Amino acid sequence: QVQLVESGGGLVQAGGSLRLSCAASGGTFSNYAMGWFRQAPGKEREFVAAISRSLGRTGYAASVKGRFTISRDNPKNKVYLQMDNLKSEDTAVYYCAAGGTLSLMSLHILASDYDYWGQGTQVTVSP
């Protein structure tokens, strides 16, 4: 059983930056592809970014590409989401997720590909 705890959310003005962190415990972190999703009020949860188990392969939603960067530190059991040039439409609860895979390079884009989820951290971007 993997536990995920997000941190780093908060209130920021449009154009600002935030760095989200997700700490994993209870499993072998390097066995999991990781991802970030978000859910705004009244909307469905949507994919934001994903990173493979190793080799640094990443993927992004079109809405955040060029502004957000996902990274991971396997020895520290952490995954990060650097968010720059934030917009009001980025306001949402952000969730970290872990998906088991044998592939070192697989990216998980669908929420159904993930086995474990954190509780989420609120990001609010003011105009």
N, C-alpha and C positions, 0 to 999 in steps of 0.2 A: 504494500500500500504506500503510495507516494503522497506526501502532503506538500502543498504549494501555498506560499504566502507572499502576496504582492505588497509592495510599498512604493512610496514616491509620488503618489497622486496629490492633487491639490488644486488651488485656484491660480490661474495665470492669465495675463492679458494676451489678446491676440498678437501674434508675432513672437511670443516668448517661447521658452523651452522648458521641458520637464524630462526627467529620466526615471523611468519605472524600473523597479527591480523585482525579481521573483526568486525566492529562496526555496529550494527543494530539499526534502528529507524523506527518509524511509525507503529509499530505493537506490539503485545504481544510476545516477543522473545521466551518465554518458550513454546509457541504453535507450534514451528517450529523445525523439524529435520534439522540439518545443515550439510553442506558438503563442501569439497574443491575439485575443479577440476583444471586441467591445460591443456594448449594448447601450444605446441611447433610449431615453424615455419614449415609450410607445412604439419602439422599433424592435426588429429581431436582432439577435446577436449576429455580428458579422466578423469575418476574418480581417485581421490587420496585417500580421507578419508571421513568418515561420522561419525556423532555422533547423538544419539537419543535425544529426547526432555529432558529427565531426566534419572536417574538411571545409567548414565555413559556408556551405551553400545556404542561400537565403531567398525568400520570396516575399512580395508585398502586394497589398491591395493597391489598385490604381490610384485610389484617393489619397494614399499616404506616400507613395513612391517618390523618392527624392527629398522627403521631409523627415521620415522616420527611419531609424536604423536598429535592427535587432542584432544582438550579439549574445554570446554565452561564455562562461568561464567554468569549464568542467571540473577542475580541481576545487573550485569554491561552491559548486552545485548551484550556480545562479545563471539566470538569463535576464537580459536587460532590454529595454526599449527606450532608445533616445528619440525624443520627439522635439523637433525644431519647427520654427515658423508655424506655430499652432494656430488653428482657425476655430471659430465658434462651433463649426460643425464637427469638430473633434470631441466636443463635450460628450462624455459617456462614462459608464463604468467599464474599466479595462480588466480583462481576465487573462491570467496565465494558464497554459494548458500543456500537458505532457502526454505524448503518444508513443507507446512502445513499438519498435521496429527493428528488424535485423539489418536493415540497410543503413550504411553510414551516410548516405547522401539524400535519402528520401525527405521530401517536404510534405507536411500534412496541411492541406488547405481546408478541408471540411471539418466541421465541429465533431462529426461522428467518428473521425479518425483518432480522436483524442480520448484517453482513458481517465485522466485525472484533471481536475480543475481547481483553481484557487477561488477564494471568496470575492475577489475583485477589489479594485481601488478606484475611487472617483476622481475623474479629471474634469475640471470645469474651466472653460476658456471664455473669458469675458470679451465683449466686442471692443 
